[in-house]
Amino acid sequence: MASSSLSLFFLFSLLSPILIASSPVQDPELVVQEVHRSINESRRNLGYLSCGSGNPIDDCWRCDANWEKNRQSLADCAIGFGKNAIGGKNGKIYVVTDSSDDDVVNPKPGTLRYAVIQDEPLWIIFARDMVIKLKEELIMNSFKTIDGRGASVHIAGGPCITIQYVTNIIIHGLNIHDCKQGGNTNVRDSPSHYGFRTISDGDGVSIFGGSHIWVDHCSLSNCHDGLIDAIHGSTAITISNNYMTHHDKVMLLGHSDSYTQDKNMQVTIAFNHFGEGLVQRMPRCRHGYFHVVNNDYTHWEMYAIGGSADPTINSQGNRFLAPNDRSSKEVRPHLLTFFFLFFIFFFEFLKPISKFSLH
Ligand SMILES: *[C@@H]1O[C@H](CO)[C@@H](O)[C@H](O)[C@H]1NC(C)=O
């Protein structure tokens, strides 16, 4: 057992640089069309399937009365840029039985932390309802699914989930809220390694240099920094069917205008409900390509969707129910865009016009 997990570890260390350096898809519009095709198909089946909802992700697994026996078929249900995230598919089922998180360097078998740091693919489920108050960030290893279906699982009151330099992660059906900062201590991130963590942002889900990530059907609220932030060269991400409430800076996709590697960032934001008590960043985008489709915006205080640094934001089929406040109803480019356009106006003969689209 020890030697087989050791050799697995070497296999993954050889593979991981290749897997992490995920290149963007050449033509993002093809992925957009594929999303529309699957939405259309789901709608066409509405008349025939009694369980059909018109939501292609849900209809993919909820129509299976035996879903609990076939949990891993969820991995085939994603749409959009994160569609190929396989999570822990083809790995063992790991059942979390212990909600504690007492030792973050040597986590106890049965805990969520023990499960997520393993090198082998794992499909992680929960033995019963539980509230997990993490002592430090939950640092995930590649090829994991955290599947909360069938139990009411809260990750709350402490630091939350970190997806850093890893790939193929599915997070489904968790309640993630009241996340706090952690850090200034050692935390284990694989069976063979632990390291010192500086103070964390306090996000619900923090994606840092991660790829092939799918966050589906989670409720997220009231965290210290973002609910879901994806930065530092992260790409191939789908964020779908989530219910987000009571939070200021909801979703940051790209952390700085000068970090041009985020040009490769491709994210699908689909079928989410942005609800009461939200203020801004649903999402706030930089550099990459963002397909924001079929979301329901029922509350925002400052703005819903925004961006800077020449992002392409393809917003389709969203419903915006503006608050009764004039400034929240405007559709306008970001202030920086005005400076950008101003710049082009005066220097158009010196500099070719860059592409900017905010559909
Ligand atoms: C989806 O259906 C709409 C409305 O019928 C249609 O305009 C669109 O072309 C379809 N898209 C795809 C990719 O099938």
PDBQT file of the ligand as one rigid body, heavy atoms in Angstrom, charges set to zero:
ROOT
HETATM    1  C1  LIG A 401     -30.863  27.091 -29.317  1.00  0.00    +0.000 C 
HETATM    2  O1  LIG A 401     -32.224  27.480 -29.484  1.00  0.00    +0.000 OA
HETATM    3  C2  LIG A 401     -32.382  28.825 -29.894  1.00  0.00    +0.000 C 
HETATM    4  C3  LIG A 401     -33.879  29.149 -29.856  1.00  0.00    +0.000 C 
HETATM    5  O2  LIG A 401     -34.638  28.162 -30.514  1.00  0.00    +0.000 OA
HETATM    6  C4  LIG A 401     -31.771  28.991 -31.285  1.00  0.00    +0.000 C 
HETATM    7  O3  LIG A 401     -31.909  30.338 -31.717  1.00  0.00    +0.000 OA
HETATM    8  C5  LIG A 401     -30.297  28.644 -31.209  1.00  0.00    +0.000 C 
HETATM    9  O4  LIG A 401     -29.706  28.689 -32.478  1.00  0.00    +0.000 OA
HETATM   10  C6  LIG A 401     -30.103  27.242 -30.612  1.00  0.00    +0.000 C 
HETATM   11  N1  LIG A 401     -28.651  27.065 -30.419  1.00  0.00    +0.000 N 
HETATM   12  C7  LIG A 401     -27.999  25.951 -30.666  1.00  0.00    +0.000 C 
HETATM   13  C8  LIG A 401     -26.527  26.004 -30.517  1.00  0.00    +0.000 C 
HETATM   14  O5  LIG A 401     -28.553  24.921 -30.979  1.00  0.00    +0.000 OA
ENDROOT
TORSDOF 0
